Each structure stands twice: as structure tokens, then as C-alpha cells.
């Protein structure tokens, strides 16, 4: 299929934009809301990004490159899952864009992922991204509750 199907997900989080941005690039927080994934990156344009963990009983190590960082509004990277593709051709990478817009103590998060090869793949990606954003919301809204103290 030559059509470029875009998976989209969005959510509003009752937390300031700076706090949401921090959660997008803090490996400790990422592990808490992104299915236990360990992420390694310098979070600079052109730097690599690696996700490692276990999903549905299988180990994985996904790779990508940070394409755009405009703190605290835009994070874009490409993403390649070796197990899902037959070769590492750049055309087979997904590009993921996360855009934040804040209004005081509330932040809107919009995420899109391109190069879904079928409607089924698009729907699968949207389910996963929506689950991840829901977990991010839970994590950050608990942190902003009065009297909540994180132990470090």
C-alpha cells in the first residue's frame, strides 16, 4: 500500500507545559508511562534515540534519530522497529511528532505517527499511543495533586 496513513492521538493533561515536556524527555518518567521502556538519548537534533524493553513477552530494541527539539512545544523523531520490517530503508521508519500547547496549568498533547502501512496498523498505533498518553496523564496529574510528594 503506497498510502501514508497517519495515526493520531491527543489528550489534555492538568499539568503545566514545562512539566509535560520534562516527562517527554526524562528516561525515569518515560519508563513509568511508556510500557516500562528504557529510553536513551541526548535529546538534541541529530542525536540517536534507542528504546529497549519487553512487549507482549518479546524483547525489543528500537532505534531512531531526534529530528526536531523545540522546548517545550515540539519533539519529532523517527522510529524503526527491526522486528516489524524486512530492511532498514529510511522509507520504513515512522516519524513521530509530539506537539504541546499550554494554558496555565493545563497542557494539550497532540501526537501523530506516519508511515502506517495499513488501516489495521494505523488503528494499532493509535490504540498504543492513546494508552501511553493516558498513562502520562495519570502520572502527571498525580504529581500535581496537593500534598503529593515523590520520593527520589
N, C-alpha and C positions, 0 to 999 in steps of 0.2 A: 504494500500500500504506500503510495507516494504522498498521501495527505499528511500534513503535520498537525496532529491532534494535540491540543493544549489542555493539560489537566490544571484545574484551578481550585484553590481553597482559600477561605478567608475567615477571620474571626475578629471580634473586638475583645480586648483584654483590659480589665480595670487595673492598669498599672501605667506609670509614666513611660514615655517612649525610650528614655535612656535605660530604664530597667529591662524593657523588652529587648532592646538592641544588645545589651550585655548578655542576656540569656541566649541570643543567637550565636554568640562567638565565645562563650565560656564553656570549655570542654566538660567541666564538672556539672554544669546545669544541663548541657546538651544530653549527657548520659542519663539524666533524670527524666527527660521528657521525650527523647528520641529512641525508644525501644532498647535502652541500655547500650547504645552505640558509643564507642570511643572515637573521638574526632581529634585529628592532629592537623594543625595549620598555623601559619603565621598571620593569617587574615589580612594579607596585603595583596594587591592586584599582581597577578602573575605567579603567586606562590601556590604550591601544591596543597591539596586537601585530601585526607585519607579518612575513611570511615571503616571501622572494624568492629565485628561483634558476631552475634549469632541470631539468625532469623529463621523461625519455623524449623528449629533443630539443625540448621546448617550454618557453618562458619562462613563468613564473607569478609572481603576487604575490597571496598570500592575506592575509586580514585577520581580525582578531578583537579581543576585549576580555578583559583579565585579570579573572576573576570572583572568585578567591579565592587568597590567598597566606598560607600558614601555615608559615613556615620552621621547620624543614627537613622538614616532613611532607606538605603538600598544596599542589598547584598546579592550579588549574582555570581554563580559558579557553574561550571559544567560538572557532570557526574557520569561515571561509567561503572557499570556493574559487570565484571568479566563473565560471570555465570549466565548472564542473560543475552549475551551477544556472541557472534561467531568470530569477530575480529575487533580490533581496537580502532577501527576507522573513526575519524573525528565526526563523521556524519551520524554515528551511532551513539554519541554522547547526548545526554539530556542537558539542557540548560535550565537551571532553577533560578528564579528571581524572587526575592522576598522584598516587599516594599512596606514600610511603616509610615503611618501618619498619626501624629499625636494631637490630642486636645486636652491639655492639663494632665489629669490622672487617668486618661483613657487612651488606648492606642489601637488603631485599626491595623490589622496584618493582612496583606494580600500576598499570596504565593501562586506562582504558575510554573509549570514544567512542560517543556516542549518535547517533540520527537517521540510521542507515544505512537506505536506502530499499529494500534487497532483501538476500536472503541472500548473493548474489554480492558486493554492495558491502560487506557485513559481513566476509566472508572476505577480500576485497581489503584492507580496512583492517587486519584482524588480521595479514595477511602483512607489510604495510608497517611496522606498529608493532613486530612481533616482530623484523624486520630492524633497525630503528632501535635497539631495546633491546639487541640482540646487539652492535651497533657501539658503543653506550655502554659495555657491559660490557668489550669488548676495550680500548677507550680507557682506562677507569679501572683495570682490572686491570694493564695495562702500567705505568701511572703509579705503582702501589703496589708494584711489584717492587723488591726491594733493589738498589741500585746504578743505578736508572733516574734519569737527570737530564734534565729538559726544558730545552731551550734557549729562552729567551724573547726 
